[in-house]
Amino acid sequence: MDPIKYIFEKPALIGRIARWPKAIKGSALADYLANHPVDDYKSMQCEFPDESIMVLSEEYDDGKWTLLFDGASNIMGHGIGVVLISPKKKFIPITARLCFDCTNNMAEYEACAMGVLAALESKAKGLGVYGDSALVINQLNQEWETRDKKLIPYFTYIKELSLEFDKITFHHVPREDNQLADALATLSSMFQINRNDEIPSIKMESRDYPAYCHVMEEETDGKPWYHDIKHYLINREYPPGISENEKRTLRRLSASFFVNENILYKRNHDMVLLRCVDVNEAKEILQDIHDGSYGIHMNGHAMSRKILRAGYYWLTLEKDCYNYVKKCYKCQIYADNIHAPPVPLNTLSAP
């Protein structure tokens, strides 16, 4: 039917000057599928069964050796680090400094080759190699093609060494799981040594107690914390057996203190004189300011500021105020705590 003839013969009251279409082209496929349903149709499951799983990682095989390698190239030099782990969980760290110019990928290959060679010297038959370089791992797995002429000799050499093992696998791990090898590589690149010298041994010890600066309130010798400062200001004498660095530190600390009638004062930044007190006096001041007759159970920051305005000072003033407030029973039971759940809540539907 002619559209022009239809407009003049069948006027519409809706103001449309064209004829309504009989079908929409975009819905032709949907109409066809609706008219011809499939019998074996299965609905799509949109729910993920393990929503709490954040990452999937591969566990190390306990029956074979494990190799973690990494290389570092920076402005200070080039270094490689390897951590060889035996089946009995014995860690063998190996590090070396590269005294020639190389790229970051070359340093990664150097670290991998050194680690594989160290595993052969340890009589390892099965080896799992783990590194955070996607290029090196994928090339050794032959998933990526090795096109760089500088990397082809490394690839060939490592493949020849791999034939000496009964089983060897290459795996890519995130940088967070390769921190020990990365630390060794970075450390070796920072040492400035000659070609024939060895990197000096690094002694690492564990401490169960904090350093002296964190336990200054413990006056084991019966003297207050300001004894050396006061003695230096009065007599201009250093304590026996201290180093030049400690003498310099003592002079710098004494610049903000002065003695008046055998009492030590500290000059504050606003030139207010603060009286230095020992541990016993500090405990009494904390109790009076916080729990005394005019105490309002203020927080640690406000409490330390009020003590300074009152004219008292000791080295661990602010830390002691925070610790005292945390131990106060009334402050804990009447505090406005955050009652948020430690884990996210999941919606449960009743059957």
C-alpha positions in Angstrom: 0.0 0.0 0.0 1.2 3.5 -0.9 2.2 5.4 2.4 1.1 8.7 0.9 -2.3 7.4 0.0 -2.7 5.8 3.4 -2.0 9.2 5.1 -4.7 11.0 3.2 -7.3 8.2 3.3 -6.7 7.1 7.0 -6.1 10.2 9.1 -4.9 9.4 12.6 -5.8 11.3 15.7 -2.5 10.9 17.4 -0.6 13.4 15.2 1.6 10.8 13.6 2.2 11.4 9.9 3.6 7.9 9.1 2.2 4.4 9.3 2.9 2.3 12.4 5.5 -0.4 11.5 4.3 -3.9 11.7 7.5 -5.3 13.3 10.8 -4.0 14.8 13.8 -5.4 13.0 15.8 -5.7 16.2 13.2 -7.9 17.9 13.1 -10.4 15.0 15.6 -12.7 16.5 14.0 -12.5 20.0 10.6 -13.3 18.5 12.0 -16.3 16.7 13.6 -17.7 19.8 10.5 -17.1 21.8 8.4 -19.1 19.3 10.9 -22.0 19.1 12.0 -22.8 22.7 14.6 -25.4 23.4 13.6 -28.3 25.7 17.0 -28.8 27.4 17.4 -25.2 28.5 19.1 -24.7 31.9 19.0 -21.4 33.8 22.2 -19.6 34.4 23.5 -19.7 38.0 24.6 -16.2 38.9 25.7 -17.0 42.4 29.3 -17.6 43.2 29.6 -20.5 45.7 32.8 -19.3 47.3 32.5 -15.6 47.7 35.0 -15.4 50.6 37.9 -16.7 48.3 40.1 -13.7 47.4 42.9 -15.4 45.6 43.9 -18.8 44.3 47.5 -19.8 44.8 49.5 -23.0 44.2 51.0 -24.7 47.2 54.6 -25.7 47.1 55.3 -29.4 46.8 56.9 -30.8 49.9 58.7 -33.6 48.1 60.9 -31.5 45.9 63.3 -28.5 46.2 61.9 -25.0 45.8 63.7 -22.1 44.1 62.8 -18.4 44.5 64.8 -16.0 42.3 64.8 -12.3 41.5 67.0 -9.7 39.9 67.4 -6.0 40.6 68.8 -3.3 38.2 68.9 0.2 39.5 71.1 3.3 39.3 73.5 1.8 42.0 74.2 -1.4 40.1 72.9 -4.9 39.3 72.3 -7.7 41.7 70.6 -11.1 41.9 69.2 -13.0 44.7 68.2 -16.7 45.1 66.5 -18.6 48.0 66.8 -22.4 47.7 64.5 -24.3 50.0 65.1 -28.0 50.7 62.4 -30.6 51.3 63.1 -30.3 55.0 62.4 -26.5 54.9 66.0 -25.4 55.2 66.5 -22.0 53.6 69.7 -21.4 51.6 70.1 -17.7 50.6 72.5 -16.9 47.7 73.2 -13.5 46.3 75.7 -12.0 43.8 76.5 -8.6 42.3 76.7 -8.3 38.5 79.7 -6.3 37.5 78.6 -5.8 33.9 75.9 -3.8 32.2 72.7 -5.7 31.7 69.0 -5.2 31.4 66.4 -6.1 34.0 65.4 -9.2 32.1 69.0 -10.3 31.8 69.3 -9.9 35.6 66.2 -12.1 36.1 67.7 -14.8 33.8 71.1 -14.6 35.6 69.3 -15.2 38.9 67.3 -18.1 37.6 70.5 -19.7 36.1 72.4 -19.3 39.3 69.6 -20.8 41.3 69.2 -23.8 39.0 72.9 -24.4 39.1 72.9 -24.3 42.9 70.1 -26.8 43.0 72.2 -29.2 40.8 75.1 -28.8 43.2 72.8 -29.7 46.0 71.9 -33.0 44.3 68.3 -32.0 43.8 66.2 -34.3 41.5 62.9 -32.4 41.5 62.8 -28.6 41.4 60.0 -26.0 41.4 61.2 -22.6 40.2 59.2 -19.6 41.3 59.8 -16.0 40.1 57.9 -12.7 39.7 59.0 -12.1 36.1 56.2 -13.0 33.8 58.5 -12.8 30.8 61.1 -15.2 32.1 58.6 -17.7 33.4 56.5 -17.8 30.2 59.5 -18.0 28.0 60.9 -21.0 30.0 57.5 -22.6 29.8 57.6 -22.0 26.0 54.4 -20.1 26.2 56.1 -17.0 24.8 58.6 -16.9 22.1 62.1 -15.7 23.0 63.0 -13.1 20.3 65.6 -10.9 22.1 69.1 -11.9 21.0 70.4 -11.1 24.5 68.0 -13.5 26.2 68.3 -16.5 23.8 71.7 -17.7 25.2 70.2 -17.6 28.7 67.1 -19.6 27.6 69.2 -22.2 25.9 71.6 -22.6 28.9 68.7 -23.0 31.4 67.0 -25.5 29.2 70.2 -27.6 29.1 70.5 -27.5 32.9 66.8 -28.5 33.1 67.6 -31.9 31.4 69.7 -32.9 34.5 66.5 -33.0 36.7 63.9 -35.7 36.8 61.2 -33.0 37.0 61.4 -29.3 36.9 58.6 -26.8 36.7 58.4 -23.0 36.3 55.7 -21.0 38.1 54.9 -17.3 38.3 54.2 -15.8 41.7 53.2 -12.2 42.7 55.9 -9.9 44.0 54.4 -10.0 47.5 55.3 -13.8 47.7 58.9 -13.2 46.5 60.0 -10.6 49.0 63.0 -12.5 50.4 64.7 -13.0 47.0 63.9 -9.4 46.0 65.5 -8.1 49.2 68.7 -10.2 48.5 68.9 -8.9 45.0 68.4 -5.2 46.0 70.9 -5.6 48.8 73.6 -7.0 46.5 73.1 -4.2 44.0 73.8 -1.6 46.7 77.2 -3.0 47.8 80.2 -1.2 46.2 82.8 -4.0 46.1 85.7 -4.9 43.9 85.6 -7.7 41.4 87.6 -10.2 43.5 86.0 -9.3 46.8 83.2 -11.0 48.5 80.1 -9.4 50.0 80.7 -9.1 53.8 78.6 -11.4 56.0 75.5 -9.9 57.5 74.8 -10.7 61.1 71.1 -10.7 62.1 69.9 -11.1 65.6 66.4 -11.2 67.3 65.6 -9.0 70.2 62.8 -9.7 72.7 63.0 -6.4 74.5 62.7 -2.8 73.1 65.7 -0.4 72.8 66.8 1.9 75.6 64.9 4.8 74.3 61.6 3.0 74.8 62.3 1.9 78.4 63.5 5.2 79.8 60.9 5.1 82.5 62.6 2.1 84.1 65.3 3.7 86.3 67.3 0.6 87.2 70.2 2.6 88.5 68.1 4.7 90.8 68.8 7.9 89.0 66.2 10.0 87.1 66.2 10.3 83.3 67.6 13.8 83.4 70.6 13.0 85.7 73.2 13.1 82.9 71.8 16.4 81.5 71.7 18.0 84.9 75.2 16.9 85.7 76.5 18.2 82.4 74.9 21.6 82.9 76.3 22.0 86.4 79.8 20.6 86.1 80.3 20.6 82.3 81.5 16.9 82.5 80.4 14.0 80.4 79.5 10.6 81.9 82.4 8.1 81.8 82.7 5.7 78.9 80.5 7.4 76.3 81.4 7.9 72.6 81.8 11.1 70.6 78.3 10.7 69.1 76.8 10.3 72.5 78.6 13.5 73.7 77.3 15.4 70.7 73.7 14.2 71.5 74.1 15.2 75.1 75.2 18.7 74.2 72.3 19.1 71.8 69.8 17.9 74.4 71.2 20.2 77.1 70.7 23.3 74.9 67.0 23.3 75.8 67.5 22.8 79.5 68.8 24.9 82.4 69.2 24.6 86.1 67.8 27.0 88.7 68.3 26.4 92.4 69.2 22.7 91.8 65.9 22.2 89.8 66.1 21.3 86.1 63.7 23.1 83.7 63.0 22.7 80.0 62.3 25.6 77.7 59.2 24.9 75.7 58.7 26.2 72.1 56.6 29.1 73.5 59.4 29.8 76.1 57.3 28.4 79.0 59.5 26.8 81.6 58.6 23.2 82.3 59.8 21.5 85.5 61.4 18.1 84.8 60.0 15.3 87.1 61.1 11.7 87.7 59.0 8.6 87.3 57.3 8.7 90.8 56.3 12.3 90.4 55.0 11.6 86.9 52.7 8.9 88.1 51.2 11.2 90.8 50.7 13.9 88.1 48.9 11.5 85.8 46.6 10.3 88.6 45.8 13.9 89.8 45.1 15.3 86.3 43.0 12.3 85.1 41.3 11.0 88.3 41.7 13.8 90.7 39.2 16.2 92.2 39.0 18.3 89.1 39.8 15.4 86.7 37.4 15.0 83.8 38.8 11.7 82.4 40.0 13.4 79.2 41.8 11.6 76.3 45.5 11.1 76.0 46.2 14.1 73.7 44.2 16.6 75.8 45.7 15.1 79.0 49.3 15.6 77.8 48.5 19.2 76.7 47.1 20.0 80.1 50.2 18.7 81.9 52.4 20.9 79.8 50.2 23.9 80.6 50.6 23.0 84.3 54.3 23.3 83.8 55.6 19.7 84.1 57.7 17.7 81.6 59.3 14.2 81.1 60.5 12.4 78.0 57.7 9.9 77.7 54.9 12.3 78.6 52.5 11.8 75.7 53.0 8.0 75.5 52.3 7.6 79.2 49.1 9.7 78.9 47.8 7.4 76.2 48.7 4.3 78.1 47.1 5.6 81.3 43.8 6.4 79.5 43.7 2.9 78.0 44.1 1.4 81.5 41.4 3.6 83.1 38.3 1.4 83.8 35.8 4.2 83.7 37.1 5.5 80.4 36.6 2.1 78.9 33.1 1.3 80.1 31.7 4.7 79.1 33.6 5.2 75.9 31.9 5.6 72.6 33.4 2.5 71.0 32.9 1.4 67.4 30.6 -1.7 67.4 31.1 -2.7 63.8 31.5 -6.4 63.1 35.1 -7.5 62.4 34.0 -9.5 59.3 31.5 -8.5 56.6 27.9 -9.7 57.1 26.3 -12.0 54.6 22.6 -12.1 53.9 21.0 -15.5 54.7 17.7 -16.6 53.1 15.3 -18.9 54.9 14.4 -22.1 53.1 
